[in-house]
Amino acid sequence: MIWIILLLVVVAVVAYRYRVPLLAKILGQPQSRIERRLERRKD
């Protein structure tokens, strides 16, 4: 059970770290556009 939780945490950290390339690949949009969208949300 602890391994499942640990695996989920690791996957979540990796997905957050590489969110721009992952979103670009999933959405089929350029990475620069995704980066601009994410920066706009912080404000």
C-alpha positions in Angstrom: 0.0 0.0 0.0 2.8 2.4 0.9 4.4 1.7 -2.5 1.3 2.9 -4.3 1.2 6.2 -2.4 4.9 6.7 -3.0 4.5 6.0 -6.7 1.6 8.5 -6.9 3.7 11.2 -5.2 6.7 10.6 -7.6 4.4 10.6 -10.6 2.8 13.9 -9.5 6.2 15.5 -8.9 7.5 14.5 -12.3 4.3 15.6 -14.0 4.5 19.0 -12.3 8.1 19.4 -13.2 7.5 18.7 -16.9 4.1 20.2 -17.1 4.9 22.5 -20.1 6.2 19.8 -22.4 3.5 17.3 -21.3 0.7 19.8 -21.9 2.2 20.8 -25.2 2.2 17.2 -26.4 -1.3 16.5 -25.1 -2.9 19.6 -26.4 -0.8 19.8 -29.6 0.2 23.4 -29.1 3.6 25.0 -29.0 5.4 25.1 -25.6 5.8 28.9 -25.8 2.0 29.3 -25.9 1.6 27.0 -22.8 4.3 28.9 -20.9 2.5 32.2 -21.6 -0.8 30.8 -20.4 0.8 29.5 -17.2 2.5 32.8 -16.5 -0.7 34.7 -17.0 -2.5 32.5 -14.3 0.1 33.5 -11.7 -0.8 37.1 -11.8 
